[in-house]
Amino acid sequence: MKEKQEGKVISIQKEINQAQKYIGNKEYSKVEGLKSRIYEKDGKIDSKDKKKFEELYSISKLLSEDEVFSKTSNLSNLPTDYDGKFAKEVKENREQLNQSLIKDIQNKDFVTNDYNYVKEYQPEYYLSLYVSAMGNFEDEDYKHAYNNIEKIPNDYNGQFAEEISLAKKKLKERYEVDKEETEKSNEILTGAQKQYDLQNTKPQIGMTEEEVINKTGWGKPDDINRTTTKYGVEEQWIYNLYGYVYFEDGKVTAIQE
C-alpha cells in the first residue's frame, strides 16, 4: 500500500457525481462501495467534497434502510435545511418519521420504534428522548429512563410539554426508589460476602487474640489451657471443631488443625 502523501489535497468530485447517479437510480448499496474506495485514496480529501459525499452517503442509507433507528440516525447527519439534489426525498422521509414519532407518542407506544435523533437542534430531539425514556421505563430500566428524560430542559414548552413534565417527575421518583433499593440490596450482598469471608478465614501466625476471635471463622475457643513461665504466658486455645491455636504473649505462634 502506498504511503499517504502529506499535504496533498485531492478532489472526489468524480465519486460525488457517481453517488448522485446511484441514488437517482436507487442503487443505494453501490454508494457503500464508493465510500470504501474514497478512503483508500492517497492524500487528504478536500473538506467540502468530504462533507458532500458524507451527506450523500447518509441519504443513501436514509432511503434504503427500513429500521427507524437507522433512518433517524442518518437523518441526524443531514442539516435540517438541506436543499441539495435530493431535498424532496429527504423532506418526505423527515416528515414521515416525524409523523410516526408523533403518532407513537399519542398512542403511548414507546417500544415499537427506536428513534435516534442525536442533534439537539433537531425539532424531534427532545421528543425522541421522551420516547426512549418511556421505553426504558416499560422495560424497568429506570436508570436509563431517568438519564434520558433528564436531558430534556425543565423549561421545555414544545409538543407534549405537559406529558413530559409529568413523566420527568414520575421517572425521577421511580429512579430514586430503585436506586435506594439497589443500594440496600448491595449492602445485604456486601454483608453476606463479609460474613462468608469471615467464616472461611482461618487464624494466621502473628494474629492477636482479638483478631482470632473477631476476624476469623474460628471465633472464641471452647476451652483455654494457660501456662505461665519465666519467659512469659503461653496459651493453648482449644476448638472442638477446628483444632488448636497456640499463643505466646498474646500472639499466635502455632496452629494445629
Sequence and secondary structure as in RCSB ss.txt:
>XXXX:A:sequence
MKEKQEGKVISIQKEINQAQKYIGNKEYSKVEGLKSRIYEKDGKIDSKDKKKFEELYSISKLLSEDEVFSKTSNL
SNLPTDYDGKFAKEVKENREQLNQSLIKDIQNKDFVTNDYNYVKEYQPEYYLSLYVSAMGNFEDEDYKHAYNNIE
KIPNDYNGQFAEEISLAKKKLKERYEVDKEETEKSNEILTGAQKQYDLQNTKPQIGMTEEEVINKTGWGKPDDIN
RTTTKYGVEEQWIYNLYGYVYFEDGKVTAIQE
>XXXX:A:secstr
     TT EE  HHHHHHHHHHHHTT THHHHHHHHHHTTSSSEE HHHHHHHHHHHHHHHHHH   HHHHHHHH
TTS TT  STTHHHHHHHHHHHHHHHHHHHHTT  SS       TTSTTHHHHHHHHHHHHHHTT HHHHHHHHH
TS TT  STTHHHHHHHHHHHHHHHHHHHHHHHHHHHHHHHHHHHHHHHT    TT BHHHHHHHSSS S SEEE
EEEETTEEEEEEEETTTEEEEEETTEEEEEE 
